[in-house]
Amino acid sequence: MRVEEAVRLLAGIMILLSVALVIWVSPWGLLLTVFVALNLIQSSFSKWCPAISIFRKLGLKG
């Protein structure tokens, strides 16, 4: 798996997790969705994403 696919996979998992939190725990789970969205938006402008740095350290290729 490449870094780009891993980032998309992580974002999708985090969004599904936030939906589960909203359904079974609290509406405050939407904050996770907001965080993921803001991170994706900022990474599109800054070309830097913390997840990319982590995945590269784990050995995934860009």
PDB file of N, CA, C, O and CB in Angstrom:
ATOM      1  N   MET A   1       0.838  -1.170   0.000  1.00  0.00           N
ATOM      2  CA  MET A   1       0.000   0.000   0.000  1.00  0.00           C
ATOM      3  C   MET A   1       0.885   1.235   0.000  1.00  0.00           C
ATOM      4  O   MET A   1       1.921   1.276   0.664  1.00  0.00           O
ATOM      5  CB  MET A   1      -0.955  -0.003   1.206  1.00  0.00           C
ATOM      6  N   ARG A   2       0.466   2.227  -0.745  1.00  0.00           N
ATOM      7  CA  ARG A   2       1.209   3.487  -0.811  1.00  0.00           C
ATOM      8  C   ARG A   2       0.651   4.485   0.196  1.00  0.00           C
ATOM      9  O   ARG A   2      -0.443   4.301   0.729  1.00  0.00           O
ATOM     10  CB  ARG A   2       1.154   4.077  -2.234  1.00  0.00           C
ATOM     11  N   VAL A   3       1.412   5.536   0.447  1.00  0.00           N
ATOM     12  CA  VAL A   3       1.024   6.551   1.434  1.00  0.00           C
ATOM     13  C   VAL A   3      -0.323   7.176   1.075  1.00  0.00           C
ATOM     14  O   VAL A   3      -1.152   7.388   1.960  1.00  0.00           O
ATOM     15  CB  VAL A   3       2.103   7.645   1.533  1.00  0.00           C
ATOM     16  N   GLU A   4      -0.554   7.470  -0.187  1.00  0.00           N
ATOM     17  CA  GLU A   4      -1.791   8.135  -0.597  1.00  0.00           C
ATOM     18  C   GLU A   4      -3.017   7.288  -0.262  1.00  0.00           C
ATOM     19  O   GLU A   4      -4.017   7.800   0.241  1.00  0.00           O
ATOM     20  CB  GLU A   4      -1.758   8.437  -2.097  1.00  0.00           C
ATOM     21  N   GLU A   5      -2.928   5.992  -0.546  1.00  0.00           N
ATOM     22  CA  GLU A   5      -4.047   5.108  -0.231  1.00  0.00           C
ATOM     23  C   GLU A   5      -4.229   4.976   1.273  1.00  0.00           C
ATOM     24  O   GLU A   5      -5.358   4.918   1.760  1.00  0.00           O
ATOM     25  CB  GLU A   5      -3.834   3.731  -0.858  1.00  0.00           C
ATOM     26  N   ALA A   6      -3.127   4.929   2.011  1.00  0.00           N
ATOM     27  CA  ALA A   6      -3.205   4.793   3.466  1.00  0.00           C
ATOM     28  C   ALA A   6      -3.872   6.016   4.096  1.00  0.00           C
ATOM     29  O   ALA A   6      -4.651   5.880   5.040  1.00  0.00           O
ATOM     30  CB  ALA A   6      -1.801   4.591   4.060  1.00  0.00           C
ATOM     31  N   VAL A   7      -3.574   7.198   3.584  1.00  0.00           N
ATOM     32  CA  VAL A   7      -4.197   8.414   4.117  1.00  0.00           C
ATOM     33  C   VAL A   7      -5.697   8.396   3.850  1.00  0.00           C
ATOM     34  O   VAL A   7      -6.486   8.728   4.734  1.00  0.00           O
ATOM     35  CB  VAL A   7      -3.557   9.676   3.494  1.00  0.00           C
ATOM     36  N   ARG A   8      -6.093   8.014   2.652  1.00  0.00           N
ATOM     37  CA  ARG A   8      -7.522   7.939   2.336  1.00  0.00           C
ATOM     38  C   ARG A   8      -8.221   6.885   3.194  1.00  0.00           C
ATOM     39  O   ARG A   8      -9.337   7.100   3.666  1.00  0.00           O
ATOM     40  CB  ARG A   8      -7.725   7.624   0.844  1.00  0.00           C
ATOM     41  N   LEU A   9      -7.555   5.743   3.391  1.00  0.00           N
ATOM     42  CA  LEU A   9      -8.114   4.694   4.231  1.00  0.00           C
ATOM     43  C   LEU A   9      -8.287   5.188   5.665  1.00  0.00           C
ATOM     44  O   LEU A   9      -9.334   4.971   6.276  1.00  0.00           O
ATOM     45  CB  LEU A   9      -7.220   3.447   4.199  1.00  0.00           C
ATOM     46  N   LEU A  10      -7.275   5.843   6.198  1.00  0.00           N
ATOM     47  CA  LEU A  10      -7.349   6.372   7.556  1.00  0.00           C
ATOM     48  C   LEU A  10      -8.477   7.389   7.688  1.00  0.00           C
ATOM     49  O   LEU A  10      -9.232   7.342   8.659  1.00  0.00           O
ATOM     50  CB  LEU A  10      -6.017   7.009   7.952  1.00  0.00           C
ATOM     51  N   ALA A  11      -8.606   8.302   6.738  1.00  0.00           N
ATOM     52  CA  ALA A  11      -9.672   9.308   6.788  1.00  0.00           C
ATOM     53  C   ALA A  11     -11.046   8.637   6.767  1.00  0.00           C
ATOM     54  O   ALA A  11     -11.933   9.025   7.527  1.00  0.00           O
ATOM     55  CB  ALA A  11      -9.540  10.294   5.605  1.00  0.00           C
ATOM     56  N   GLY A  12     -11.229   7.647   5.915  1.00  0.00           N
ATOM     57  CA  GLY A  12     -12.499   6.938   5.851  1.00  0.00           C
ATOM     58  C   GLY A  12     -12.822   6.212   7.140  1.00  0.00           C
ATOM     59  O   GLY A  12     -13.963   6.239   7.603  1.00  0.00           O
ATOM     60  N   ILE A  13     -11.827   5.563   7.721  1.00  0.00           N
ATOM     61  CA  ILE A  13     -12.038   4.846   8.985  1.00  0.00           C
ATOM     62  C   ILE A  13     -12.400   5.830  10.093  1.00  0.00           C
ATOM     63  O   ILE A  13     -13.297   5.559  10.891  1.00  0.00           O
ATOM     64  CB  ILE A  13     -10.774   4.038   9.377  1.00  0.00           C
ATOM     65  N   MET A  14     -11.716   6.959  10.149  1.00  0.00           N
ATOM     66  CA  MET A  14     -11.993   7.946  11.188  1.00  0.00           C
ATOM     67  C   MET A  14     -13.401   8.521  11.051  1.00  0.00           C
ATOM     68  O   MET A  14     -14.071   8.753  12.057  1.00  0.00           O
ATOM     69  CB  MET A  14     -10.962   9.070  11.137  1.00  0.00           C
ATOM     70  N   ILE A  15     -13.855   8.751   9.832  1.00  0.00           N
ATOM     71  CA  ILE A  15     -15.211   9.268   9.622  1.00  0.00           C
ATOM     72  C   ILE A  15     -16.240   8.230  10.040  1.00  0.00           C
ATOM     73  O   ILE A  15     -17.219   8.569  10.705  1.00  0.00           O
ATOM     74  CB  ILE A  15     -15.424   9.668   8.146  1.00  0.00           C
ATOM     75  N   LEU A  16     -16.038   6.964   9.660  1.00  0.00           N
ATOM     76  CA  LEU A  16     -16.962   5.912  10.091  1.00  0.00           C
ATOM     77  C   LEU A  16     -16.961   5.762  11.613  1.00  0.00           C
ATOM     78  O   LEU A  16     -18.008   5.535  12.218  1.00  0.00           O
ATOM     79  CB  LEU A  16     -16.593   4.575   9.433  1.00  0.00           C
ATOM     80  N   LEU A  17     -15.794   5.887  12.221  1.00  0.00           N
ATOM     81  CA  LEU A  17     -15.707   5.828  13.676  1.00  0.00           C
ATOM     82  C   LEU A  17     -16.501   6.959  14.317  1.00  0.00           C
ATOM     83  O   LEU A  17     -17.182   6.746  15.320  1.00  0.00           O
ATOM     84  CB  LEU A  17     -14.248   5.888  14.126  1.00  0.00           C
ATOM     85  N   SER A  18     -16.421   8.152  13.753  1.00  0.00           N
ATOM     86  CA  SER A  18     -17.159   9.278  14.315  1.00  0.00           C
ATOM     87  C   SER A  18     -18.666   9.073  14.174  1.00  0.00           C
ATOM     88  O   SER A  18     -19.427   9.460  15.061  1.00  0.00           O
ATOM     89  CB  SER A  18     -16.739  10.583  13.634  1.00  0.00           C
ATOM     90  N   VAL A  19     -19.102   8.471  13.073  1.00  0.00           N
ATOM     91  CA  VAL A  19     -20.527   8.156  12.917  1.00  0.00           C
ATOM     92  C   VAL A  19     -20.968   7.165  13.992  1.00  0.00           C
ATOM     93  O   VAL A  19     -22.034   7.326  14.586  1.00  0.00           O
ATOM     94  CB  VAL A  19     -20.811   7.579  11.505  1.00  0.00           C
ATOM     95  N   ALA A  20     -20.156   6.150  14.242  1.00  0.00           N
ATOM     96  CA  ALA A  20     -20.470   5.178  15.289  1.00  0.00           C
ATOM     97  C   ALA A  20     -20.535   5.856  16.656  1.00  0.00           C
ATOM     98  O   ALA A  20     -21.410   5.548  17.464  1.00  0.00           O
ATOM     99  CB  ALA A  20     -19.426   4.049  15.306  1.00  0.00           C
ATOM    100  N   LEU A  21     -19.610   6.778  16.912  1.00  0.00           N
ATOM    101  CA  LEU A  21     -19.633   7.507  18.183  1.00  0.00           C
ATOM    102  C   LEU A  21     -20.911   8.313  18.336  1.00  0.00           C
ATOM    103  O   LEU A  21     -21.497   8.351  19.418  1.00  0.00           O
ATOM    104  CB  LEU A  21     -18.424   8.429  18.290  1.00  0.00           C
ATOM    105  N   VAL A  22     -21.344   8.954  17.268  1.00  0.00           N
ATOM    106  CA  VAL A  22     -22.576   9.749  17.322  1.00  0.00           C
ATOM    107  C   VAL A  22     -23.778   8.852  17.599  1.00  0.00           C
ATOM    108  O   VAL A  22     -24.649   9.205  18.394  1.00  0.00           O
ATOM    109  CB  VAL A  22     -22.783  10.525  16.002  1.00  0.00           C
ATOM    110  N   ILE A  23     -23.824   7.706  16.951  1.00  0.00           N
ATOM    111  CA  ILE A  23     -24.971   6.804  17.114  1.00  0.00           C
ATOM    112  C   ILE A  23     -25.005   6.189  18.505  1.00  0.00           C
ATOM    113  O   ILE A  23     -26.058   6.160  19.141  1.00  0.00           O
ATOM    114  CB  ILE A  23     -24.932   5.699  16.060  1.00  0.00           C
ATOM    115  N   TRP A  24     -23.858   5.692  18.989  1.00  0.00           N
ATOM    116  CA  TRP A  24     -23.862   4.895  20.208  1.00  0.00           C
ATOM    117  C   TRP A  24     -23.351   5.603  21.456  1.00  0.00           C
ATOM    118  O   TRP A  24     -23.540   5.104  22.565  1.00  0.00           O
ATOM    119  CB  TRP A  24     -23.057   3.693  19.990  1.00  0.00           C
ATOM    120  N   VAL A  25     -22.701   6.767  21.297  1.00  0.00           N
ATOM    121  CA  VAL A  25     -22.121   7.398  22.486  1.00  0.00           C
ATOM    122  C   VAL A  25     -22.686   8.795  22.712  1.00  0.00           C
ATOM    123  O   VAL A  25     -23.410   9.029  23.679  1.00  0.00           O
ATOM    124  CB  VAL A  25     -20.601   7.469  22.360  1.00  0.00           C
ATOM    125  N   SER A  26     -22.353   9.721  21.816  1.00  0.00           N
ATOM    126  CA  SER A  26     -22.730  11.112  22.038  1.00  0.00           C
ATOM    127  C   SER A  26     -22.632  11.898  20.732  1.00  0.00           C
ATOM    128  O   SER A  26     -21.816  11.571  19.871  1.00  0.00           O
ATOM    129  CB  SER A  26     -21.838  11.752  23.122  1.00  0.00           C
ATOM    130  N   PRO A  27     -23.458  12.926  20.585  1.00  0.00           N
ATOM    131  CA  PRO A  27     -23.335  13.789  19.406  1.00  0.00           C
ATOM    132  C   PRO A  27     -21.989  14.503  19.315  1.00  0.00           C
ATOM    133  O   PRO A  27     -21.622  15.005  18.253  1.00  0.00           O
ATOM    134  CB  PRO A  27     -24.437  14.812  19.410  1.00  0.00           C
ATOM    135  N   TRP A  28     -21.258  14.550  20.422  1.00  0.00           N
ATOM    136  CA  TRP A  28     -19.937  15.167  20.412  1.00  0.00           C
ATOM    137  C   TRP A  28     -18.958  14.403  19.519  1.00  0.00           C
ATOM    138  O   TRP A  28     -17.877  14.908  19.214  1.00  0.00           O
ATOM    139  CB  TRP A  28     -19.390  15.249  21.829  1.00  0.00           C
ATOM    140  N   GLY A  29     -19.325  13.199  19.102  1.00  0.00           N
ATOM    141  CA  GLY A  29     -18.491  12.438  18.175  1.00  0.00           C
ATOM    142  C   GLY A  29     -18.305  13.136  16.842  1.00  0.00           C
ATOM    143  O   GLY A  29     -17.376  12.828  16.096  1.00  0.00           O
ATOM    144  N   LEU A  30     -19.196  14.083  16.540  1.00  0.00           N
ATOM    145  CA  LEU A  30     -19.044  14.851  15.302  1.00  0.00           C
ATOM    146  C   LEU A  30     -17.775  15.706  15.294  1.00  0.00           C
ATOM    147  O   LEU A  30     -17.295  16.104  14.233  1.00  0.00           O
ATOM    148  CB  LEU A  30     -20.256  15.739  15.093  1.00  0.00           C
ATOM    149  N   LEU A  31     -17.244  15.981  16.470  1.00  0.00           N
ATOM    150  CA  LEU A  31     -15.993  16.746  16.523  1.00  0.00           C
ATOM    151  C   LEU A  31     -14.861  15.999  15.826  1.00  0.00           C
ATOM    152  O   LEU A  31     -13.972  16.620  15.244  1.00  0.00           O
ATOM    153  CB  LEU A  31     -15.606  17.042  17.979  1.00  0.00           C
ATOM    154  N   LEU A  32     -14.891  14.674  15.881  1.00  0.00           N
ATOM    155  CA  LEU A  32     -13.882  13.888  15.175  1.00  0.00           C
ATOM    156  C   LEU A  32     -14.003  14.096  13.670  1.00  0.00           C
ATOM    157  O   LEU A  32     -12.995  14.231  12.977  1.00  0.00           O
ATOM    158  CB  LEU A  32     -14.017  12.395  15.520  1.00  0.00           C
ATOM    159  N   THR A  33     -15.230  14.121  13.167  1.00  0.00           N
ATOM    160  CA  THR A  33     -15.447  14.378  11.741  1.00  0.00           C
ATOM    161  C   THR A  33     -14.936  15.762  11.364  1.00  0.00           C
ATOM    162  O   THR A  33     -14.296  15.929  10.325  1.00  0.00           O
ATOM    163  CB  THR A  33     -16.941  14.247  11.386  1.00  0.00           C
ATOM    164  N   VAL A  34     -15.216  16.750  12.201  1.00  0.00           N
ATOM    165  CA  VAL A  34     -14.742  18.116  11.943  1.00  0.00           C
ATOM    166  C   VAL A  34     -13.222  18.150  11.922  1.00  0.00           C
ATOM    167  O   VAL A  34     -12.633  18.792  11.052  1.00  0.00           O
ATOM    168  CB  VAL A  34     -15.282  19.096  13.008  1.00  0.00           C
ATOM    169  N   PHE A  35     -12.581  17.472  12.861  1.00  0.00           N
ATOM    170  CA  PHE A  35     -11.118  17.432  12.902  1.00  0.00           C
ATOM    171  C   PHE A  35     -10.544  16.811  11.633  1.00  0.00           C
ATOM    172  O   PHE A  35      -9.593  17.338  11.055  1.00  0.00           O
ATOM    173  CB  PHE A  35     -10.642  16.648  14.127  1.00  0.00           C
ATOM    174  N   VAL A  36     -11.118  15.698  11.201  1.00  0.00           N
ATOM    175  CA  VAL A  36     -10.641  15.026   9.990  1.00  0.00           C
ATOM    176  C   VAL A  36     -10.811  15.937   8.785  1.00  0.00           C
ATOM    177  O   VAL A  36      -9.906  16.054   7.960  1.00  0.00           O
ATOM    178  CB  VAL A  36     -11.391  13.697   9.767  1.00  0.00           C
ATOM    179  N   ALA A  37     -11.963  16.581   8.680  1.00  0.00           N
ATOM    180  CA  ALA A  37     -12.222  17.474   7.549  1.00  0.00           C
ATOM    181  C   ALA A  37     -11.257  18.654   7.539  1.00  0.00           C
ATOM    182  O   ALA A  37     -10.703  18.990   6.493  1.00  0.00           O
ATOM    183  CB  ALA A  37     -13.663  17.981   7.591  1.00  0.00           C
ATOM    184  N   LEU A  38     -11.052  19.284   8.690  1.00  0.00           N
ATOM    185  CA  LEU A  38     -10.125  20.416   8.762  1.00  0.00           C
ATOM    186  C   LEU A  38      -8.699  19.990   8.423  1.00  0.00           C
ATOM    187  O   LEU A  38      -7.965  20.738   7.776  1.00  0.00           O
ATOM    188  CB  LEU A  38     -10.164  21.047  10.156  1.00  0.00           C
ATOM    189  N   ASN A  39      -8.307  18.805   8.852  1.00  0.00           N
ATOM    190  CA  ASN A  39      -6.967  18.306   8.535  1.00  0.00           C
ATOM    191  C   ASN A  39      -6.814  18.072   7.032  1.00  0.00           C
ATOM    192  O   ASN A  39      -5.776  18.398   6.456  1.00  0.00           O
ATOM    193  CB  ASN A  39      -6.681  17.004   9.306  1.00  0.00           C
ATOM    194  N   LEU A  40      -7.841  17.511   6.398  1.00  0.00           N
ATOM    195  CA  LEU A  40      -7.782  17.305   4.947  1.00  0.00           C
ATOM    196  C   LEU A  40      -7.717  18.638   4.206  1.00  0.00           C
ATOM    197  O   LEU A  40      -6.986  18.773   3.225  1.00  0.00           O
ATOM    198  CB  LEU A  40      -9.000  16.496   4.470  1.00  0.00           C
ATOM    199  N   ILE A  41      -8.482  19.620   4.678  1.00  0.00           N
ATOM    200  CA  ILE A  41      -8.473  20.940   4.035  1.00  0.00           C
ATOM    201  C   ILE A  41      -7.118  21.609   4.194  1.00  0.00           C
ATOM    202  O   ILE A  41      -6.559  22.117   3.222  1.00  0.00           O
ATOM    203  CB  ILE A  41      -9.574  21.838   4.624  1.00  0.00           C
ATOM    204  N   GLN A  42      -6.580  21.615   5.422  1.00  0.00           N
ATOM    205  CA  GLN A  42      -5.285  22.272   5.615  1.00  0.00           C
ATOM    206  C   GLN A  42      -4.185  21.569   4.847  1.00  0.00           C
ATOM    207  O   GLN A  42      -3.267  22.224   4.354  1.00  0.00           O
ATOM    208  CB  GLN A  42      -4.928  22.322   7.092  1.00  0.00           C
ATOM    209  N   SER A  43      -4.254  20.249   4.734  1.00  0.00           N
ATOM    210  CA  SER A  43      -3.204  19.536   4.010  1.00  0.00           C
ATOM    211  C   SER A  43      -3.263  19.820   2.511  1.00  0.00           C
ATOM    212  O   SER A  43      -2.245  19.728   1.824  1.00  0.00           O
ATOM    213  CB  SER A  43      -3.319  18.034   4.259  1.00  0.00           C
ATOM    214  N   SER A  44      -4.433  20.162   2.004  1.00  0.00           N
ATOM    215  CA  SER A  44      -4.513  20.495   0.581  1.00  0.00           C
ATOM    216  C   SER A  44      -3.832  21.831   0.286  1.00  0.00           C
ATOM    217  O   SER A  44      -3.322  22.037  -0.815  1.00  0.00           O
ATOM    218  CB  SER A  44      -5.977  20.539   0.127  1.00  0.00           C
ATOM    219  N   PHE A  45      -3.822  22.737   1.263  1.00  0.00           N
ATOM    220  CA  PHE A  45      -3.164  24.027   1.069  1.00  0.00           C
ATOM    221  C   PHE A  45      -1.684  23.989   1.441  1.00  0.00           C
ATOM    222  O   PHE A  45      -0.849  24.553   0.733  1.00  0.00           O
ATOM    223  CB  PHE A  45      -3.866  25.091   1.886  1.00  0.00           C
ATOM    224  N   SER A  46      -1.359  23.327   2.545  1.00  0.00           N
ATOM    225  CA  SER A  46       0.019  23.350   3.036  1.00  0.00           C
ATOM    226  C   SER A  46       0.879  22.229   2.464  1.00  0.00           C
ATOM    227  O   SER A  46       2.103  22.265   2.592  1.00  0.00           O
ATOM    228  CB  SER A  46       0.025  23.265   4.536  1.00  0.00           C
ATOM    229  N   LYS A  47       0.253  21.229   1.832  1.00  0.00           N
ATOM    230  CA  LYS A  47       0.958  20.054   1.299  1.00  0.00           C
ATOM    231  C   LYS A  47       1.655  19.266   2.400  1.00  0.00           C
ATOM    232  O   LYS A  47       2.630  18.563   2.136  1.00  0.00           O
ATOM    233  CB  LYS A  47       1.980  20.482   0.248  1.00  0.00           C
ATOM    234  N   TRP A  48       1.156  19.378   3.645  1.00  0.00           N
ATOM    235  CA  TRP A  48       1.713  18.628   4.764  1.00  0.00           C
ATOM    236  C   TRP A  48       0.577  18.013   5.560  1.00  0.00           C
ATOM    237  O   TRP A  48      -0.413  18.678   5.865  1.00  0.00           O
ATOM    238  CB  TRP A  48       2.590  19.534   5.666  1.00  0.00           C
ATOM    239  N   CYS A  49       0.725  16.750   5.890  1.00  0.00           N
ATOM    240  CA  CYS A  49      -0.272  16.028   6.667  1.00  0.00           C
ATOM    241  C   CYS A  49       0.465  15.171   7.690  1.00  0.00           C
ATOM    242  O   CYS A  49       1.383  14.433   7.331  1.00  0.00           O
ATOM    243  CB  CYS A  49      -1.195  15.153   5.747  1.00  0.00           C
ATOM    244  N   PRO A  50       0.077  15.259   8.955  1.00  0.00           N
ATOM    245  CA  PRO A  50       0.760  14.453   9.975  1.00  0.00           C
ATOM    246  C   PRO A  50       0.710  12.955   9.675  1.00  0.00           C
ATOM    247  O   PRO A  50       1.668  12.235   9.955  1.00  0.00           O
ATOM    248  CB  PRO A  50       0.143  14.715  11.336  1.00  0.00           C
ATOM    249  N   ALA A  51      -0.391  12.488   9.113  1.00  0.00           N
ATOM    250  CA  ALA A  51      -0.521  11.060   8.816  1.00  0.00           C
ATOM    251  C   ALA A  51       0.511  10.617   7.776  1.00  0.00           C
ATOM    252  O   ALA A  51       1.031   9.504   7.857  1.00  0.00           O
ATOM    253  CB  ALA A  51      -1.941  10.747   8.317  1.00  0.00           C
ATOM    254  N   ILE A  52       0.806  11.472   6.810  1.00  0.00           N
ATOM    255  CA  ILE A  52       1.800  11.128   5.786  1.00  0.00           C
ATOM    256  C   ILE A  52       3.163  10.922   6.437  1.00  0.00           C
ATOM    257  O   ILE A  52       3.874   9.970   6.118  1.00  0.00           O
ATOM    258  CB  ILE A  52       1.882  12.233   4.697  1.00  0.00           C
ATOM    259  N   SER A  53       3.521  11.820   7.349  1.00  0.00           N
ATOM    260  CA  SER A  53       4.805  11.682   8.040  1.00  0.00           C
ATOM    261  C   SER A  53       4.881  10.365   8.808  1.00  0.00           C
ATOM    262  O   SER A  53       5.907   9.684   8.794  1.00  0.00           O
ATOM    263  CB  SER A  53       5.024  12.860   8.997  1.00  0.00           C
ATOM    264  N   ILE A  54       3.795  10.019   9.471  1.00  0.00           N
ATOM    265  CA  ILE A  54       3.766   8.777  10.250  1.00  0.00           C
ATOM    266  C   ILE A  54       3.854   7.563   9.332  1.00  0.00           C
ATOM    267  O   ILE A  54       4.619   6.635   9.596  1.00  0.00           O
ATOM    268  CB  ILE A  54       2.488   8.703  11.103  1.00  0.00           C
ATOM    269  N   PHE A  55       3.069   7.571   8.251  1.00  0.00           N
ATOM    270  CA  PHE A  55       3.097   6.431   7.332  1.00  0.00           C
ATOM    271  C   PHE A  55       4.460   6.264   6.673  1.00  0.00           C
ATOM    272  O   PHE A  55       4.898   5.136   6.447  1.00  0.00           O
ATOM    273  CB  PHE A  55       2.028   6.594   6.264  1.00  0.00           C
ATOM    274  N   ARG A  56       5.134   7.358   6.362  1.00  0.00           N
ATOM    275  CA  ARG A  56       6.483   7.248   5.775  1.00  0.00           C
ATOM    276  C   ARG A  56       7.466   6.661   6.775  1.00  0.00           C
ATOM    277  O   ARG A  56       8.323   5.858   6.406  1.00  0.00           O
ATOM    278  CB  ARG A  56       6.984   8.625   5.300  1.00  0.00           C
ATOM    279  N   LYS A  57       7.347   7.059   8.047  1.00  0.00           N
ATOM    280  CA  LYS A  57       8.221   6.480   9.076  1.00  0.00           C
ATOM    281  C   LYS A  57       7.951   4.989   9.258  1.00  0.00           C
ATOM    282  O   LYS A  57       8.840   4.228   9.640  1.00  0.00           O
ATOM    283  CB  LYS A  57       8.031   7.213  10.413  1.00  0.00           C
ATOM    284  N   LEU A  58       6.706   4.580   8.980  1.00  0.00           N
ATOM    285  CA  LEU A  58       6.363   3.162   9.074  1.00  0.00           C
ATOM    286  C   LEU A  58       6.837   2.363   7.856  1.00  0.00           C
ATOM    287  O   LEU A  58       6.744   1.135   7.834  1.00  0.00           O
ATOM    288  CB  LEU A  58       4.862   3.007   9.234  1.00  0.00           C
ATOM    289  N   GLY A  59       7.349   3.078   6.840  1.00  0.00           N
ATOM    290  CA  GLY A  59       7.944   2.390   5.710  1.00  0.00           C
ATOM    291  C   GLY A  59       7.103   2.355   4.441  1.00  0.00           C
ATOM    292  O   GLY A  59       7.479   1.692   3.474  1.00  0.00           O
ATOM    293  N   LEU A  60       5.980   3.052   4.425  1.00  0.00           N
ATOM    294  CA  LEU A  60       5.180   3.076   3.196  1.00  0.00           C
ATOM    295  C   LEU A  60       5.836   3.994   2.174  1.00  0.00           C
ATOM    296  O   LEU A  60       6.449   5.002   2.526  1.00  0.00           O
ATOM    297  CB  LEU A  60       3.728   3.540   3.489  1.00  0.00           C
ATOM    298  N   LYS A  61       5.698   3.634   0.925  1.00  0.00           N
ATOM    299  CA  LYS A  61       6.290   4.400  -0.166  1.00  0.00           C
ATOM    300  C   LYS A  61       5.342   5.485  -0.636  1.00  0.00           C
ATOM    301  O   LYS A  61       4.123   5.314  -0.620  1.00  0.00           O
ATOM    302  CB  LYS A  61       6.658   3.483  -1.329  1.00  0.00           C
ATOM    303  N   GLY A  62       5.917   6.608  -1.056  1.00  0.00           N
ATOM    304  CA  GLY A  62       5.106   7.728  -1.556  1.00  0.00           C
ATOM    305  C   GLY A  62       5.010   7.640  -3.018  1.00  0.00           C
ATOM    306  O   GLY A  62       4.372   8.484  -3.647  1.00  0.00           O
TER     307      GLY A  62
END
